């Protein structure tokens, strides 16, 4: 996306680089409020860190959790994620299991991951297991009912990279994964987390126009859609769960 288009539609980005709709800032501000100097943080689906480097400086700084707690442990299916500079230690995973001891972390963060999971219930069960009592799960994922998610659900996967490139997103072909959306409505996500044992709250976040990268007219049309959409259709779900202490 061009910053000039973004600044025309969201002029406040000239002061700090983020808009009032920025979901990254909203989500990671709440994550930061839960971190203490002794926190052991699990970054599930950490990747190589390229998505952070591509973001605005302030939003990128919020996503860099290394140094805020005692340790950041990166977990990913891709062994290349071991090169991520924002983690202290890398642990590879396969089959959905998290290869860490029970009760060994204080905060689990999953950023744009749940939409790709074949078995969300297994993911939540594993997060609950590795969290210490009173520990937190923080999760950001798309809302299936948003038009962009419905489009990704309907359009065959082989066209996803081309479509995202047309919309101005930075992702390489290797960064685009099949989306399954098996737990991506507010109600289903909250029920699944609670069923797995979490005290849970799921927040809808409206987000910015999804068509900023196409130009001003398309970006403005996308902003009007966002502005007129009721909350059930807002783009993002920010989910926060706490493992009971008793």
Order of alpha helices (4+ residues) and beta strands (2+ residues): alpha-alpha-beta-alpha-alpha-beta-beta-beta-alpha-beta-alpha-alpha-alpha-beta-alpha-beta
